[in-house]
């Protein structure tokens, strides 16, 4: 196995028209490791995943996966690369009209010429890995939130990907399901010899399973380090985020005129708001 990182993001900038989303991002994802990208909603975490997967093209800079610059690949080569990636979408995104079995089998049928008998064994193997082999005949509507997330994880690893990306894998889960999914992310990554990127704002669960963390704020990397580095960080933004404090660099109050000044201002008859 190569010692080179699986994913290298260098001097990455991305904008929607004139609105900057990411500015000067540098991230390294080593092979065989689990790396978290954390930050507030809207800070650019999911956009980073889309740039890695080639859904978006950077304004400048580059994303290199397995030695290849993603935005320079033609459609055929990008398709080949994506076959080696697994994605766990936020809230699972299962095909609602397919059974659990068919959801996991979908990629195998779509991207391989394997006989159905072998697909059958592989699907049961993947479902067994997430503890849901006995649920293979259920429909997504019959699953709890935690079960649906685990089926989505089985689907994400169906083709034994080199890279697994998780977009808010803990969102909406109860404490038991959250702990199970977290442990599965770590265990499956190590068993497959893959690399994993976990985009999340669930700090405490993530720090139990990741090897390294990048903190993003307003489109920039503001801190990075191991789980222990992050827990003991004295950087104001990181400390506030990790410990869920109301006061800090991220204000509780949305910017407004001084409160006393607004109380003394008469509301407009036309809008019902202060002029």
TORNU-244761 format. One record per residue (C-alpha): residue in one letter; x, y, z. Coordinates in nm, 3 decimals. Example, Ala and Ser with C-alpha at 12.3 -4.5 7.8 and 13.67 -1.06 7.14 Angstrom:
! residues 2
+------+---------+---------+---------+
| resn |       x |       y |       z |
+------+---------+---------+---------+
|    A |   1.230 |  -0.450 |   0.780 |
|    S |   1.367 |  -0.106 |   0.714 |
+------+---------+---------+---------+
***
This chain:
! residues 275
+------+---------+---------+---------+
| resn |       x |       y |       z |
+------+---------+---------+---------+
|    X |   0.000 |   0.000 |   0.000 |
|    X |   0.125 |   0.349 |  -0.087 |
|    X |   0.234 |   0.577 |   0.198 |
|    X |   0.087 |   0.877 |   0.015 |
|    X |  -0.234 |   1.021 |   0.164 |
|    X |  -0.550 |   0.898 |  -0.003 |
|    X |  -0.698 |   1.249 |  -0.021 |
|    X |  -0.504 |   1.575 |  -0.041 |
|    X |  -0.682 |   1.910 |  -0.054 |
|    X |  -0.450 |   2.200 |  -0.130 |
|    X |  -0.524 |   2.574 |  -0.128 |
|    X |  -0.886 |   2.503 |  -0.214 |
|    X |  -1.122 |   2.790 |  -0.283 |
|    X |  -1.485 |   2.755 |  -0.385 |
|    X |  -1.751 |   3.017 |  -0.448 |
|    X |  -2.108 |   3.030 |  -0.570 |
|    X |  -2.086 |   3.333 |  -0.801 |
|    X |  -1.944 |   3.603 |  -0.574 |
|    X |  -2.027 |   3.428 |  -0.245 |
|    X |  -1.719 |   3.257 |  -0.103 |
|    X |  -1.790 |   2.919 |   0.061 |
|    X |  -1.437 |   2.780 |   0.113 |
|    X |  -1.118 |   2.984 |   0.137 |
|    X |  -0.766 |   2.838 |   0.134 |
|    X |  -0.862 |   2.493 |   0.263 |
|    X |  -0.581 |   2.241 |   0.324 |
|    X |  -0.680 |   1.891 |   0.441 |
|    X |  -0.496 |   1.557 |   0.434 |
|    X |  -0.674 |   1.222 |   0.470 |
|    X |  -0.420 |   0.942 |   0.536 |
|    X |  -0.490 |   0.590 |   0.421 |
|    X |  -0.661 |   0.373 |   0.681 |
|    X |  -0.762 |   0.662 |   0.906 |
|    X |  -1.090 |   0.820 |   1.018 |
|    X |  -1.086 |   1.199 |   0.990 |
|    X |  -1.361 |   1.435 |   1.103 |
|    X |  -1.450 |   1.772 |   0.953 |
|    X |  -1.642 |   1.969 |   1.213 |
|    X |  -1.807 |   2.307 |   1.230 |
|    X |  -2.137 |   2.490 |   1.240 |
|    X |  -2.411 |   2.427 |   0.986 |
|    X |  -2.340 |   2.618 |   0.667 |
|    X |  -1.964 |   2.645 |   0.716 |
|    X |  -1.877 |   2.442 |   0.405 |
|    X |  -1.842 |   2.086 |   0.535 |
|    X |  -2.079 |   1.915 |   0.290 |
|    X |  -1.945 |   2.131 |   0.006 |
|    X |  -1.603 |   1.980 |   0.080 |
|    X |  -1.744 |   1.630 |   0.034 |
|    X |  -1.900 |   1.730 |  -0.298 |
|    X |  -1.567 |   1.863 |  -0.419 |
|    X |  -1.395 |   1.537 |  -0.321 |
|    X |  -1.660 |   1.338 |  -0.509 |
|    X |  -1.636 |   1.557 |  -0.818 |
|    X |  -1.992 |   1.692 |  -0.798 |
|    X |  -1.848 |   2.044 |  -0.781 |
|    X |  -1.537 |   2.198 |  -0.936 |
|    X |  -1.311 |   2.422 |  -0.726 |
|    X |  -1.278 |   2.789 |  -0.806 |
|    X |  -0.904 |   2.742 |  -0.750 |
|    X |  -0.673 |   2.492 |  -0.583 |
|    X |  -0.713 |   2.116 |  -0.614 |
|    X |  -0.856 |   1.800 |  -0.463 |
|    X |  -0.636 |   1.496 |  -0.525 |
|    X |  -0.774 |   1.146 |  -0.459 |
|    X |  -0.547 |   0.843 |  -0.494 |
|    X |  -0.299 |   1.065 |  -0.675 |
|    X |  -0.549 |   1.201 |  -0.930 |
|    X |  -0.676 |   1.559 |  -0.947 |
|    X |  -1.052 |   1.511 |  -0.935 |
|    X |  -1.162 |   1.810 |  -1.140 |
|    X |  -0.923 |   1.715 |  -1.422 |
|    X |  -1.079 |   1.370 |  -1.474 |
|    X |  -1.303 |   1.309 |  -1.774 |
|    X |  -1.647 |   1.156 |  -1.722 |
|    X |  -1.530 |   0.794 |  -1.762 |
|    X |  -1.240 |   0.827 |  -1.518 |
|    X |  -1.452 |   1.018 |  -1.268 |
|    X |  -1.714 |   0.741 |  -1.288 |
|    X |  -1.443 |   0.480 |  -1.223 |
|    X |  -1.316 |   0.673 |  -0.922 |
|    X |  -1.663 |   0.712 |  -0.775 |
|    X |  -1.709 |   0.336 |  -0.789 |
|    X |  -1.430 |   0.320 |  -0.530 |
|    X |  -1.606 |   0.563 |  -0.298 |
|    X |  -1.891 |   0.498 |  -0.055 |
|    X |  -2.127 |   0.767 |   0.066 |
|    X |  -2.356 |   0.770 |   0.367 |
|    X |  -2.601 |   1.052 |   0.305 |
|    X |  -2.761 |   1.252 |   0.581 |
|    X |  -3.062 |   1.056 |   0.713 |
|    X |  -2.964 |   0.754 |   0.500 |
|    X |  -3.145 |   0.836 |   0.173 |
|    X |  -3.257 |   0.478 |   0.115 |
|    X |  -3.465 |   0.392 |  -0.192 |
|    X |  -3.809 |   0.386 |  -0.034 |
|    X |  -3.964 |   0.143 |  -0.284 |
|    X |  -3.688 |  -0.116 |  -0.243 |
|    X |  -3.641 |  -0.366 |   0.038 |
|    X |  -3.339 |  -0.355 |   0.267 |
|    X |  -3.186 |  -0.638 |   0.063 |
|    X |  -3.237 |  -0.461 |  -0.270 |
|    X |  -3.100 |  -0.133 |  -0.135 |
|    X |  -2.772 |  -0.301 |  -0.047 |
|    X |  -2.767 |  -0.508 |  -0.367 |
|    X |  -2.829 |  -0.204 |  -0.588 |
|    X |  -2.464 |  -0.105 |  -0.643 |
|    X |  -2.354 |  -0.464 |  -0.699 |
|    X |  -2.616 |  -0.510 |  -0.970 |
|    X |  -2.546 |  -0.169 |  -1.123 |
|    X |  -2.166 |  -0.178 |  -1.129 |
|    X |  -2.066 |  -0.545 |  -1.151 |
|    X |  -2.143 |  -0.858 |  -1.351 |
|    X |  -2.159 |  -1.078 |  -1.042 |
|    X |  -2.412 |  -1.362 |  -1.049 |
|    X |  -2.718 |  -1.317 |  -0.830 |
|    X |  -2.612 |  -1.608 |  -0.609 |
|    X |  -2.288 |  -1.428 |  -0.518 |
|    X |  -2.468 |  -1.094 |  -0.473 |
|    X |  -2.702 |  -1.273 |  -0.231 |
|    X |  -2.410 |  -1.388 |  -0.015 |
|    X |  -2.238 |  -1.047 |  -0.027 |
|    X |  -2.555 |  -0.860 |   0.068 |
|    X |  -2.611 |  -1.084 |   0.369 |
|    X |  -2.245 |  -1.039 |   0.464 |
|    X |  -2.276 |  -0.659 |   0.457 |
|    X |  -2.603 |  -0.665 |   0.652 |
|    X |  -2.452 |  -0.905 |   0.904 |
|    X |  -2.166 |  -0.658 |   0.955 |
|    X |  -2.414 |  -0.390 |   1.064 |
|    X |  -2.629 |  -0.632 |   1.267 |
|    X |  -2.930 |  -0.636 |   1.033 |
|    X |  -2.910 |  -0.961 |   0.838 |
|    X |  -3.247 |  -1.060 |   0.985 |
|    X |  -3.407 |  -0.741 |   0.851 |
|    X |  -3.324 |  -0.804 |   0.485 |
|    X |  -3.689 |  -0.838 |   0.377 |
|    X |  -3.812 |  -0.521 |   0.551 |
|    X |  -3.899 |  -0.201 |   0.366 |
|    X |  -3.742 |   0.134 |   0.469 |
|    X |  -4.078 |   0.249 |   0.610 |
|    X |  -4.058 |  -0.040 |   0.859 |
|    X |  -3.718 |   0.066 |   0.996 |
|    X |  -3.633 |   0.289 |   1.289 |
|    X |  -3.403 |   0.584 |   1.226 |
|    X |  -3.104 |   0.399 |   1.363 |
|    X |  -3.177 |   0.086 |   1.159 |
|    X |  -3.217 |   0.291 |   0.840 |
|    X |  -2.879 |   0.454 |   0.902 |
|    X |  -2.717 |   0.112 |   0.947 |
|    X |  -2.873 |  -0.017 |   0.622 |
|    X |  -2.740 |   0.293 |   0.447 |
|    X |  -2.398 |   0.213 |   0.592 |
|    X |  -2.418 |  -0.143 |   0.458 |
|    X |  -2.503 |   0.003 |   0.116 |
|    X |  -2.211 |   0.247 |   0.138 |
|    X |  -1.962 |  -0.037 |   0.188 |
|    X |  -2.125 |  -0.271 |  -0.066 |
|    X |  -1.831 |  -0.250 |  -0.311 |
|    X |  -1.555 |  -0.238 |  -0.045 |
|    X |  -1.464 |   0.126 |  -0.119 |
|    X |  -1.123 |   0.282 |  -0.063 |
|    X |  -1.291 |   0.598 |   0.072 |
|    X |  -1.612 |   0.627 |   0.275 |
|    X |  -1.770 |   0.968 |   0.327 |
|    X |  -2.030 |   1.033 |   0.597 |
|    X |  -2.253 |   1.340 |   0.587 |
|    X |  -2.388 |   1.399 |   0.939 |
|    X |  -2.416 |   1.026 |   1.023 |
|    X |  -2.535 |   1.093 |   1.379 |
|    X |  -2.814 |   1.342 |   1.302 |
|    X |  -3.147 |   1.253 |   1.462 |
|    X |  -3.031 |   0.932 |   1.632 |
|    X |  -3.113 |   0.826 |   1.987 |
|    X |  -2.813 |   0.769 |   2.218 |
|    X |  -2.804 |   0.390 |   2.165 |
|    X |  -2.824 |   0.412 |   1.785 |
|    X |  -2.572 |   0.695 |   1.785 |
|    X |  -2.321 |   0.486 |   1.978 |
|    X |  -2.378 |   0.182 |   1.753 |
|    X |  -2.331 |   0.382 |   1.431 |
|    X |  -2.017 |   0.546 |   1.570 |
|    X |  -1.865 |   0.210 |   1.658 |
|    X |  -1.957 |   0.071 |   1.317 |
|    X |  -1.784 |   0.359 |   1.138 |
|    X |  -1.462 |   0.283 |   1.324 |
|    X |  -1.486 |  -0.097 |   1.300 |
|    X |  -1.578 |  -0.111 |   0.931 |
|    X |  -1.307 |   0.138 |   0.837 |
|    X |  -1.043 |  -0.077 |   1.006 |
|    X |  -1.183 |  -0.404 |   0.868 |
|    X |  -1.191 |  -0.272 |   0.510 |
|    X |  -0.856 |  -0.092 |   0.532 |
|    X |  -1.039 |   0.214 |   0.399 |
|    X |  -1.017 |   0.584 |   0.478 |
|    X |  -1.319 |   0.765 |   0.618 |
|    X |  -1.426 |   1.130 |   0.627 |
|    X |  -1.693 |   1.213 |   0.885 |
|    X |  -1.866 |   1.548 |   0.839 |
|    X |  -2.044 |   1.624 |   1.163 |
|    X |  -2.122 |   1.871 |   1.438 |
|    X |  -2.166 |   1.590 |   1.695 |
|    X |  -1.842 |   1.649 |   1.883 |
|    X |  -1.849 |   1.404 |   2.171 |
|    X |  -1.937 |   1.093 |   1.969 |
|    X |  -1.695 |   1.180 |   1.690 |
|    X |  -1.400 |   1.233 |   1.920 |
|    X |  -1.437 |   0.873 |   2.042 |
|    X |  -1.371 |   0.724 |   1.698 |
|    X |  -1.162 |   0.962 |   1.485 |
|    X |  -0.787 |   0.983 |   1.438 |
|    X |  -0.776 |   1.350 |   1.342 |
|    X |  -1.007 |   1.651 |   1.334 |
|    X |  -1.034 |   1.964 |   1.119 |
|    X |  -1.247 |   2.253 |   1.243 |
|    X |  -1.405 |   2.477 |   0.981 |
|    X |  -1.549 |   2.820 |   1.050 |
|    X |  -1.671 |   3.060 |   0.781 |
|    X |  -1.509 |   2.851 |   0.511 |
|    X |  -1.162 |   2.834 |   0.668 |
|    X |  -0.972 |   2.577 |   0.873 |
|    X |  -0.942 |   2.739 |   1.215 |
|    X |  -0.800 |   2.443 |   1.409 |
|    X |  -0.683 |   2.085 |   1.361 |
|    X |  -0.537 |   1.805 |   1.567 |
|    X |  -0.599 |   1.470 |   1.733 |
|    X |  -0.905 |   1.409 |   1.949 |
|    X |  -0.700 |   1.487 |   2.261 |
|    X |  -0.563 |   1.807 |   2.104 |
|    X |  -0.916 |   1.922 |   2.029 |
|    X |  -1.053 |   1.835 |   2.375 |
|    X |  -0.782 |   2.045 |   2.541 |
|    X |  -0.768 |   2.323 |   2.285 |
|    X |  -0.757 |   2.676 |   2.422 |
|    X |  -0.867 |   2.828 |   2.091 |
|    X |  -1.187 |   3.020 |   2.180 |
|    X |  -1.398 |   2.892 |   1.887 |
|    X |  -1.292 |   2.529 |   1.936 |
|    X |  -1.348 |   2.542 |   2.312 |
|    X |  -1.695 |   2.692 |   2.266 |
|    X |  -1.790 |   2.434 |   2.003 |
|    X |  -1.656 |   2.129 |   2.189 |
|    X |  -1.820 |   2.219 |   2.518 |
|    X |  -2.138 |   2.369 |   2.375 |
|    X |  -2.105 |   2.706 |   2.546 |
|    X |  -2.351 |   2.986 |   2.465 |
|    X |  -2.094 |   3.265 |   2.496 |
|    X |  -1.785 |   3.287 |   2.279 |
|    X |  -1.677 |   3.379 |   1.926 |
|    X |  -2.010 |   3.247 |   1.796 |
|    X |  -2.263 |   3.496 |   1.942 |
|    X |  -2.602 |   3.399 |   2.081 |
|    X |  -2.764 |   3.721 |   1.958 |
|    X |  -2.802 |   3.792 |   1.587 |
|    X |  -2.646 |   4.133 |   1.504 |
|    X |  -2.890 |   4.415 |   1.580 |
|    X |  -2.908 |   4.775 |   1.693 |
|    X |  -2.865 |   4.836 |   2.067 |
|    X |  -3.164 |   4.691 |   2.251 |
|    X |  -3.245 |   5.012 |   2.443 |
|    X |  -3.235 |   5.215 |   2.121 |
|    X |  -3.487 |   4.985 |   1.950 |
|    X |  -3.719 |   4.995 |   2.252 |
|    X |  -3.729 |   5.373 |   2.226 |
|    X |  -3.802 |   5.377 |   1.850 |
|    X |  -4.160 |   5.399 |   1.727 |
|    X |  -4.276 |   5.121 |   1.490 |
|    X |  -4.360 |   5.208 |   1.132 |
|    X |  -4.734 |   5.218 |   1.054 |
|    X |  -4.663 |   5.062 |   0.714 |
|    X |  -4.449 |   4.765 |   0.817 |
|    X |  -4.522 |   4.730 |   1.187 |
|    X |  -4.146 |   4.738 |   1.243 |
|    X |  -3.911 |   5.005 |   1.368 |
|    X |  -3.802 |   5.269 |   1.122 |
+------+---------+---------+---------+
***
